[in-house]
Amino acid sequence: MSARAYIDELASNGRCHFSSAEAFEALGGSQAAVRGQLRRLKAQGFIAEPVRSFHVIVPPEYRRLGCLPAEHFIDQLMNAWGEPYYLGLLSAAERHGAAHQRPQFCQVMVRKNRAAISCGKVRVGFIARGDLESMPVTTINTPRGVLHYATPEVTALELVGYPNHAGGLGNVATIIEELAEGLDVVKLLEVARLSPISWSQRLGYILGLVGHEDLAAALNPFVQEQARSYTPLRRAAPIAKAKRNTKWKLIINTDLEPDE
């Protein structure tokens, strides 16, 4: 069997990925010869290799990307690595209808930092969250299998926890203004208890700022009870002479307005 016939057979069975080891076993012959066939298929655009020894089959409609879209292979890749994951931050916000603009890359929450993936025009960034397995997720079925996404409540808290991965606090405020429409108060408090208290302090302040006082009011007793100290609204900014917000125990060390 040729490598081209092998990937055609996989595709006909609905499979979009394979490992080098699987190709060696299926095609037989020397590994060097199989690698040569795979290199030729890659050069012709029939397959791509997002990470070493993990190949994806690229149908004609995606060859302009030089890869499959990340959402078509992330679940399979993470399973191959044996790693829990979920799509978070801007990728999750887009899924929940609240992305201010289409994300330029796929954002995947993992237990520890990993190098970003660049495959043709497809980009995947990994963001570490050590306790991600305790976070609730939304699982959706896709033509390729399933995908795990952060719930809207996890997304809201992570956006204020990782603003540098979300276009800054101004963009975060804009997204939260849209995302808040679908937040469940009970679920939000459950996730808040699993997350750093500083995230709830910032989120409550932003919810009030963008006009969702009902959600802010529900979150405030938790913050008043749990927050032991003041935290800066923007972590990297100076705090000297900044005003203090007693309601959220926040140091307001940046002017915050939602992006247009």
C-alpha positions in Angstrom: 0.0 0.0 0.0 1.2 3.5 -0.8 1.1 6.4 1.7 -1.4 8.1 -0.5 -3.7 5.0 -0.5 -3.2 4.8 3.2 -4.4 8.4 3.9 -7.3 7.9 1.5 -8.4 4.9 3.4 -8.2 6.7 6.7 -10.2 9.6 5.4 -12.9 7.3 3.9 -13.3 5.9 7.4 -13.7 9.4 8.9 -10.3 9.6 10.4 -8.3 12.8 10.0 -5.0 11.9 11.8 -2.4 9.3 12.2 1.0 8.9 13.9 4.3 8.0 12.3 4.3 4.7 14.1 0.9 3.8 12.7 2.1 4.7 9.2 5.2 2.5 9.6 3.1 -0.4 10.7 0.5 0.0 8.0 2.9 0.6 5.1 5.7 -1.8 6.0 9.1 -1.5 4.4 11.9 0.7 5.9 11.0 3.6 8.1 13.2 5.8 5.9 11.1 4.9 2.8 7.9 5.6 4.6 9.2 9.0 5.9 10.1 9.8 2.3 6.5 9.1 1.2 5.1 11.2 4.0 7.5 14.1 3.1 6.2 14.0 -0.4 2.6 14.1 0.7 3.4 16.9 3.0 5.0 18.9 0.2 2.0 18.3 -2.0 -0.3 19.6 0.8 -2.2 16.3 1.3 -1.0 16.1 4.9 0.5 18.3 7.6 2.5 17.7 10.8 1.4 20.0 13.6 3.8 18.3 16.0 6.5 15.8 15.4 5.1 12.3 14.4 1.5 13.5 14.6 0.1 14.0 11.1 -3.3 15.3 9.9 -5.0 14.7 6.6 -5.8 18.0 4.9 -8.9 17.9 2.5 -9.0 20.3 -0.4 -11.1 22.9 1.3 -8.4 23.5 3.9 -5.2 23.3 1.8 -5.1 27.1 1.6 -4.4 27.0 5.4 -1.6 24.4 5.0 -3.2 22.4 7.8 -6.5 21.4 9.3 -8.2 24.0 11.5 -7.0 23.4 15.1 -10.5 22.5 16.3 -10.4 19.5 14.0 -7.4 17.9 15.6 -6.9 19.3 19.1 -8.9 16.6 20.9 -7.1 13.8 19.0 -3.7 15.4 19.7 -4.4 15.9 23.4 -5.6 12.3 23.6 -2.4 11.1 22.0 -0.5 13.1 24.6 -2.7 11.7 27.4 -3.4 15.3 28.5 -6.6 16.8 29.8 -7.5 20.1 28.2 -10.3 22.5 27.2 -10.5 25.4 24.8 -10.5 28.6 26.8 -10.3 32.3 26.9 -10.9 33.9 23.4 -11.6 30.5 21.8 -14.3 29.7 24.5 -15.7 33.3 24.3 -16.2 32.9 20.6 -17.9 29.6 21.1 -20.3 31.2 23.6 -21.0 34.1 21.1 -19.0 36.7 23.0 -15.8 37.2 21.0 -15.2 40.8 20.2 -13.4 39.7 17.1 -12.5 36.3 15.7 -9.4 35.0 17.6 -6.2 34.8 15.5 -5.3 31.4 17.1 -6.8 28.6 19.1 -6.3 28.8 22.9 -6.0 25.6 24.8 -5.9 25.3 28.6 -3.5 22.6 29.8 -1.9 21.5 33.1 1.6 22.9 32.3 3.1 25.1 29.7 3.7 23.8 26.2 5.3 25.3 23.2 2.9 26.9 20.7 2.0 25.1 17.5 2.4 26.6 14.1 1.1 24.6 11.2 0.7 26.5 8.0 -1.6 29.4 8.8 -3.0 27.6 11.9 -1.8 28.7 15.3 -2.4 27.0 18.7 -1.4 28.5 22.0 -1.3 26.6 25.3 -2.0 28.3 28.6 -1.2 26.5 31.9 -3.7 26.1 34.6 -2.7 23.4 37.1 -6.1 22.7 38.4 -8.0 22.6 35.1 -9.3 19.1 35.8 -11.6 20.6 38.5 -13.1 23.1 36.1 -16.5 22.4 34.5 -16.5 22.1 30.8 -19.0 22.1 27.9 -18.4 19.2 25.6 -19.7 19.4 22.0 -19.9 16.9 19.2 -18.1 17.6 16.0 -17.7 15.8 12.7 -14.2 14.8 13.9 -15.3 13.7 17.4 -15.7 16.0 20.4 -14.3 19.2 21.8 -14.1 20.4 25.4 -14.7 24.1 26.0 -14.6 26.2 29.2 -18.1 27.0 30.4 -19.2 30.6 30.2 -18.6 31.0 33.9 -15.1 29.6 33.7 -14.4 31.7 30.7 -15.5 34.9 32.4 -13.2 34.3 35.4 -10.2 33.1 33.3 -10.5 36.2 31.1 -9.8 38.4 34.1 -7.2 36.0 35.3 -5.2 35.9 32.1 -5.9 39.3 30.5 -2.5 39.3 28.7 -3.8 36.3 26.7 -7.1 38.1 25.9 -6.1 41.4 24.4 -5.8 43.3 27.6 -8.4 44.4 30.2 -10.2 46.7 27.8 -11.0 43.8 25.4 -11.8 41.6 28.4 -14.4 44.1 29.6 -16.0 44.2 26.1 -16.2 40.4 26.0 -17.6 40.1 29.5 -20.3 42.7 28.6 -21.5 40.2 25.9 -20.7 37.0 27.8 -22.6 38.1 31.0 -25.9 37.6 29.2 -25.4 33.9 29.4 -23.9 33.6 32.9 -25.6 31.5 35.6 -25.2 33.1 39.0 -25.1 29.7 40.9 -22.5 28.3 38.5 -20.5 31.5 38.6 -20.2 31.3 42.4 -19.3 27.6 42.2 -16.4 28.4 39.8 -15.4 31.4 41.8 -14.8 29.2 44.8 -12.4 27.1 42.7 -10.5 30.1 41.4 -8.2 32.7 42.9 -10.2 35.3 44.9 -8.5 38.2 43.0 -10.3 37.0 39.8 -13.6 37.5 41.5 -12.6 40.9 42.7 -11.7 42.0 39.2 -14.7 40.3 37.6 -17.2 41.8 40.0 -15.8 45.3 39.4 -15.9 44.8 35.6 -19.5 43.4 35.7 -20.6 46.5 37.5 -18.7 48.7 35.1 -20.4 47.2 32.0 -23.9 47.4 33.5 -24.5 43.9 34.9 -25.1 45.0 38.5 -27.3 41.9 39.2 -24.3 39.5 38.6 -22.0 41.9 40.4 -24.3 42.0 43.4 -24.5 38.2 43.6 -20.7 38.0 43.6 -20.0 40.8 46.1 -20.8 38.9 49.4 -18.4 36.2 48.4 -15.6 38.7 47.7 -16.3 40.6 51.0 -16.1 37.3 52.9 -13.1 35.8 51.2 -10.8 38.7 50.0 -8.1 39.2 52.7 -6.4 42.1 51.0 -6.6 44.7 48.2 -5.4 43.5 44.8 -4.5 45.7 41.8 -7.0 45.8 38.9 -4.1 45.6 36.5 -1.3 43.5 37.9 1.7 45.0 36.1 0.7 48.7 36.6 2.0 50.9 39.4 -0.2 51.2 42.4 1.2 54.4 44.0 -1.5 57.0 44.5 -4.1 54.7 42.9 -7.6 54.9 44.3 -9.0 52.0 46.4 -12.4 50.5 45.8 -13.7 49.1 49.1 -16.7 47.3 47.5 -14.3 45.0 45.6 -11.1 45.5 47.6 -9.4 46.6 44.4 -6.6 49.1 43.7 -7.9 51.0 40.7 -4.5 51.5 39.0 -5.7 51.7 35.4 -8.5 53.5 33.5 -10.7 50.8 32.2 -13.2 51.3 29.4 -14.5 48.5 27.1 -13.0 48.5 23.7 -15.2 49.8 20.9 
